[in-house]
Amino acid sequence: MEKPDVMITVEVAYALPEQQLIKTLQVMPGCTALEAVKLSGMALEFPAIDVDSAAMGIFAKNLDGKTLPLPQDYELKAGDRVEIYRPLLADPKVARQQRAAKLKAVKTGNAKTRPE
């Protein structure tokens, strides 16, 4: 006799600086990360999410087709958490350089302490 498929439990997470939401879903084995995100309804809660092009990961490991398969190819395992990533607002390298320059200015006393 054939054993019926058992649903697995996964989570889908999205966060903004002021708000985060994690939804728990029951999905069929073989469900992909992209399918789970669509089933979660996150795009209804956060209209800025473009589900088909958003970067995603599983527990902070990118679904980039290199380290892990792409979201449409990654088959979820019980307990996986799909994270939907927001686009970066600033290039991390540039932001790091700006912070270092600001810190250097403070240490050398060249920082402006009040507006001119």
Secondary structure per residue as TSV (DSSP state, phi and psi in degrees):
chain	resnum	aa	ss	phi	psi
A	1	M	-	360.0	145.4
A	2	E	-	-84.3	131.8
A	3	K	-	-79.8	131.0
A	4	P	-	-66.6	148.3
A	5	D	-	-64.6	137.6
A	6	V	-	-102.7	133.7
A	7	M	-	-66.1	150.3
A	8	I	E	-114.6	153.8
A	9	T	E	-100.0	128.4
A	10	V	E	-135.6	168.0
A	11	E	E	-123.5	151.6
A	12	V	E	-124.7	128.2
A	13	A	E	-125.5	144.2
A	14	Y	E	-146.2	141.6
A	15	A	E	-139.6	141.1
A	16	L	E	-111.4	166.9
A	17	P	T	-55.5	-34.1
A	18	E	T	-104.4	-2.0
A	19	Q	E	-157.0	142.2
A	20	Q	E	-135.7	153.3
A	21	L	E	-141.0	130.3
A	22	I	E	-123.6	123.6
A	23	K	E	-110.9	135.6
A	24	T	E	-97.9	132.0
A	25	L	E	-127.5	152.6
A	26	Q	E	-106.1	120.5
A	27	V	E	-129.7	161.7
A	28	M	-	-76.0	146.6
A	29	P	T	-55.5	142.2
A	30	G	T	95.0	-7.7
A	31	C	-	-65.2	135.8
A	32	T	B	-88.8	165.6
A	33	A	H	-60.1	-43.0
A	34	L	H	-63.3	-42.7
A	35	E	H	-61.8	-41.8
A	36	A	H	-63.1	-40.5
A	37	V	H	-62.7	-43.3
A	38	K	H	-64.4	-42.0
A	39	L	H	-65.4	-29.2
A	40	S	H	-68.4	-25.1
A	41	G	T	76.6	15.7
A	42	M	H	-57.7	-34.8
A	43	A	H	-66.5	-23.8
A	44	L	H	-75.8	-36.7
A	45	E	H	-73.7	-36.0
A	46	F	-	-129.7	86.7
A	47	P	T	-59.3	-17.7
A	48	A	T	-72.2	-14.8
A	49	I	-	-75.1	125.3
A	50	D	-	-101.3	94.6
A	51	V	T	-54.1	-39.2
A	52	D	T	-73.7	-18.4
A	53	S	T	-121.9	-4.5
A	54	A	-	-65.9	141.6
A	55	A	E	-71.6	142.5
A	56	M	E	-138.1	161.3
A	57	G	E	-151.7	170.9
A	58	I	E	-119.0	114.2
A	59	F	T	47.1	53.0
A	60	A	T	69.4	13.5
A	61	K	E	-108.0	119.4
A	62	N	E	-62.3	136.2
A	63	L	-	-88.9	79.1
A	64	D	S	-113.5	2.0
A	65	G	S	82.6	-0.5
A	66	K	S	-111.5	-70.6
A	67	T	S	-69.9	-47.4
A	68	L	S	-129.4	160.2
A	69	P	-	-60.5	167.0
A	70	L	-	-67.0	158.3
A	71	P	T	-53.4	-36.1
A	72	Q	T	-76.3	-10.5
A	73	D	T	-110.6	-19.2
A	74	Y	-	-77.4	116.3
A	75	E	B	-87.1	124.5
A	76	L	-	-69.6	149.6
A	77	K	-	-111.8	156.0
A	78	A	T	-53.7	131.3
A	79	G	T	90.8	-8.1
A	80	D	-	-63.1	147.8
A	81	R	E	-120.1	116.7
A	82	V	E	-85.7	124.2
A	83	E	E	-107.5	129.2
A	84	I	E	-96.9	123.5
A	85	Y	E	-97.0	141.5
A	86	R	-	-82.1	151.5
A	87	P	-	-65.9	149.2
A	88	L	-	-69.7	138.9
A	89	L	S	-85.1	-27.5
A	90	A	S	-140.1	149.3
A	91	D	-	-64.4	124.1
A	92	P	H	-56.8	-35.6
A	93	K	H	-65.9	-43.9
A	94	V	H	-66.4	-44.0
A	95	A	H	-60.6	-40.7
A	96	R	H	-64.5	-41.3
A	97	Q	H	-63.8	-39.9
A	98	Q	H	-65.8	-41.8
A	99	R	H	-63.9	-41.7
A	100	A	H	-64.1	-41.5
A	101	A	H	-64.9	-40.7
A	102	K	H	-64.9	-43.6
A	103	L	H	-63.9	-41.5
A	104	K	H	-62.3	-41.4
A	105	A	H	-63.3	-38.9
A	106	V	H	-66.5	-43.2
A	107	K	H	-67.1	-33.1
A	108	T	H	-92.4	-2.5
A	109	G	T	81.0	13.2
A	110	N	-	-94.0	2.8
A	111	A	S	-76.8	141.9
A	112	K	-	-78.5	123.7
A	113	T	-	-95.4	-17.4
A	114	R	S	-143.7	150.3
A	115	P	-	-65.5	149.8
A	116	E	-	-93.5	360.0
